[in-house]
Amino acid sequence: MELNTLWFVLIAVLYIGYFILDGFDLGVGILLPFLAKDDRRRRVLINTIGPHWDGNEVWLLTAGGATFAAFPGWYATLFSGFYLPLFFILVALILRGVAFEFRSKDDNPRWRAAWDWAIFGGSLVPALLWGVAFTNFVRGVPIDANMNYVGGFWNLLNPFALLGGALSLLAFTLHGALFLSLKTTDDLREKAEQTAWMLWIPTVLALVLYVISLYLLTDIFARLGINPGIIPIAAVFTLLATGYFIRAKRGGWAFVMSSLSILFAVATIFRILYPRVLVSSIDTLYSLNIVNTASSPYTLRIMSIVALIFVPIVLAYTAWSYWIFRKRISLKADLHY
């Protein structure tokens, strides 16, 4: 495998890791004001993701850094053309992180309620806008011959992109509900299971509409044909399996299937793109790809050596941290947030 392709795959893996891991804690943040009606229960929900949320966001930082180093042309066009949506995501994630740390500093109910809604908003905005952004990647945006984005902010908020945003919002919220069903006890666990089932049906409907729109509004048919292959089909079947395991009250398997559906869905987006990284809606010849946006072979070689050394270490540490904090959190637990 040539280095350009290798780094395209590695960036895809980083985004997949981010959406699976940060996806569930975004979902928990979205559900916070609705599943827990008193402060003690809200603290339980926040403590389920307390040891993980900041580590999960490292996947996003690494994906952005890898894009900058491996494909600077992609990074430049992406962060100029998608400046406002990415700025909104950044502000939301900062506000969310501050809220986690500040809400417990004062016992005043208004203080805590304000930060709880900040967690909600700081989780909702990224969950929505990531779907909008990745849908625009495959739909195409106005990019000229000089690799410059020549559209406006409203070009990005087209109906298809908003459908993608709705799908990612539903999928992450479902993912968060399933995570809570594994990490809480008693009435919170029951509410999380009920909420997961309620969210599963609209998520499936949104996915069906999204797949139809993909075939109508992108070049997926020309690239993948009527049979898109095992990966997109697996995304659909794992989401259907998620519903089966929810009804069977097998929360662990439901969470695994939800994680796999996100994995296969994001992999499908990158498969549609390859070897492109951003599609031009002006002329397909203007699309950015892994060749015309890449760094020098020497840079990619050095990056590959560094990744080979440190990625296994990061994965091992991540797995270890989840194992350490694997137990359920009850209302009687010693809560830190």
N, C-alpha and C positions, 0 to 999 in steps of 0.2 A: 504494500500500500504506500503510495507516495505521501510525502509529508503534508501537502496541502489537504488531501483527503483525510489523513489521520487527524489533523487539527480541526477540521470541520466536524468529524465524528466526536472528538473529545469535547468540543464546545456544546454539541448536542447532548452529550452525556451530562455535562455540568448543568445545563438547563433542565434536563429530566430530573436530576437529583434535587435541584432547587424546587421545582414544581411539586414533587412528591413530598419533600420534607417541609418546606415552608408552606406548601398548599394546605396541610392539615392545621398548622397553627394560624394561618389566615382564616381558615374556616372556623376555628374556635373563637377567634376575635369577633367574627361576624355574628356568631350565635350567642355571644356573651350577654347582651341585654335581654335576650328572649328566653334562654334556657334557665337562667338563674335570676330569681326575683329578689333575693336578699344578698347582703354583702358577703356573708359567710360562703354561700354557694358560688358567688362570682369569684371569690378568692380561690376556691377549689378549682374552678375552670382555668383560671390564670396559672395556677401552680402546676397544672398538667403540662403546660408548655414552657413554664418558667426556665427549666434547665436547658431547653433546646432552641428557643426562637432565635437567639442571636447567632448560634452556630449554624442554624439552617440558612441564614442570610449570607453566610460566607460563600455558599455555593453561587449566589448571584454575583458577589464581588469578584469571585474567581472567573466566572463566565465572562464578565465585562473586561477583566484584565487580560484574559486569554484572547478575546476578540481584538482588543487594542494591539496586542503584541503579534498575533498571528495574521490578522487581516485588518491592517490599519485603514485601508480604503473603505471597508465595510463599516468599521467603527466610526469613521469621520462622517459618512453619509447618514448612518443610523442616528447618531447623537446630534446631528444638526436638523435632519428632517423630522425626527420624532422628539424634538427637544422638549416641547410642552408636556406631552404624556409622560415622558421619562422624568421630567421635573416634578410632576404631580406624584408619581410613584415614589420618588426620593423623599419628598416632603412628608408623604403619608407614612412611609417606613420610619422616618426620624420621629414623627409625632407619636407613632405607635410604641417605639422603643422608650421614649421619654415617659409615656403613660405607664408602661409596665413598672418603671422604677419609682415614679412619683406618687402613684395612687395610694400607696400604703403609708405615706409620710404624714398624713393627717387623718384623724378619725371623722372629720366632718362629712356627713353623708353627701352634701352638695359637691364637695371636693372630689370624693371618690366617684360619684356619678358622672361628673364632668370628664374625668380621666377614662372611665369605662366607655363613654361614648367616643372619646378620642381613639381608644383601642378599636372600637367598631369601625369608625371612619377610616382609620389607618390600615385596617385589614380589607375593607370593602373596595377601596380605590385600586390597590394593586391587583386584587383578585379580578376585577373588571377589566382594567386597562391592559393586563398581560394578554388576555384573549383578543382584545382589540389590536394590539401590536402584532402578534404573530399571525393573525388573520390577514392583516395588511401586507405582511411579508410575502404571502403566497398569492394574494389577490393582485398585488402590484400597486405601486405608488409612482407619482410623476418624478422620474429621474432622467436627466438629460444626458447628452453625450459626454459631458465633463464630470459625470458621477455626482452631480448636484441635485438635491431635492428641490423641485421648483413648485411644489404645491403649497397649500396652507394647512392650518390646523384642522379645518373642517373637512378636508379631503380624507382625513384619517377616521372620521366618525361617520362613515357610510353605513347603510343598513346591514351589510354582510359582516363588517367588522364589529358592529354592536351585537349582532347575533353571536359572534365568537366571544365577545366579552360576557354576554349572558351565560354562555356555556361554561366558560372558565369559572365564573362566579358560582354557578350552581355546583359544578364539579368539586371545587375547593370547599364549599360549605358542606356538601355531602361527605367529603373526605374528613373534614373536621368533626362532624357528628359521629362518624365511625371511630375516630381516634378517641373521642370522649367516652364512647361506649366501652372502650378497652381500659380507660384510665380512671373512671369514676365508679361510684357504688350507689346502691339504693335508688332513690327517686331520680337522681341526676342521670344515672345509667339508663333507667327506663325512658326518661325524656329524650336522651340522646338517641336511643334505638328507634323511638317513635318518629323523631325528627328525621333520622336517616331514611326511613321508609317514605316519609312525606316528600323528601327532596329527590329520591331516586326516580320517581315517575317523571317529573318535569325535566330532570337531567337527561333521561333517555329521549324524551320528545325533542329537546333542544339539540341533542346529538343527531337525531334523524334529520331535522331541518338543516343542520350544518352540513351534513354529508351531501344532501341534495343540492345545497347552495354551492358546495365545492365543485360539483360536476357541472353546474350551470355557469359559474362565474370565474373559474380558474381553468388552467390547462391540464388539470389532473387526468382527464380522459385521454388526451394526446400523449401524456407521459407514462401513465400507468395502465391505461386501458379499462375496459369494463370490469375486469377482475383486478383490483388494485394490489393483490398479494396478501400474504399472511399477516403482515403487521397491522394494516388498517382493519382487517376483519377481526383480528384479535382484540383491537381496541373496543369494538362493538360487543363481542362475546364476553369479554371480561366485565364490562359494565352491566350486561344482563346477568352475569353470574353474581355480581355484587348484590343485586336485588334478591336473588335466590337465597343467598346466605344471610341477608338481613332478615328475611321472613323465617328462615330456619333458626334464627337467633344464634348464629355462629359468627360472632363479631370479628374474631381474628381473621377468618377466611374472607369475610366481607371487606375488611381493611386491606388485605393482600390483593384482592381482586380490584379494589378501587385504585390502589397504587399501580397495579399493572395496566389498568385502563388509561391512567395518566401517562405512564411510560410509553405505551403503544401510540397514544394520540399525538404526543409531542414528537415521537420518532417518525410518525407519518408526515407531520408538517415538514420536518427536515428532509425526509425522503422526497417529498414533492419538490422541494427547493433545489436539491443537489443536481448539478454542481453550482447552482446559483446560491446567493445569500440574500439578495434583495431583487425582486422582480420589478422591471420598469413597465409602467402602464403606457408610456409614450411609444416605446419601440423595444421589442424584446432584445434587440442588439445592444441596447443600453443597460441591460440588466447587469448587476454586479455578481461576480462569481468568485470561486476559490482561486482563480488564477490572476485576474486583473486587480484584485484587492489584497493579495498576499504579501507578506514580508519576504525577505531574501531567504534562500535555502539555508544559509548559515544560521540565521536567527531561528528558523524552525527546527534546525538540528539541535541547537543549544536548549531550546524550550523543551524538546522531546526528552532530552537527557534529564533535565530538572524534573519534568513531570513523572518520569519513570521512577525517580527516587522518592519524591514527596507524596504523590497521589496515594500509594499504598499506606503510607503513614497516616494520612488524613482519614482515609476510609476506616482504618483500624481504630483510630481514636473515636470516630463518630459511632461506630458499632459498639465500642466499649461504653461510651457515655449513655447510649440508649439502654444498654444492658443494666447499668448501674441504677438508672432511674425507671426501671421497668414496672414497679409496683403500682397498684391502684392508689388513688388519693381519696380519702373519706372525709366527711365533715368533721371528724374528730382529730384529724391530722394536724401536725404543727405546720402552719402555713406561713410562707415567707413573703408573699406578694399581697 
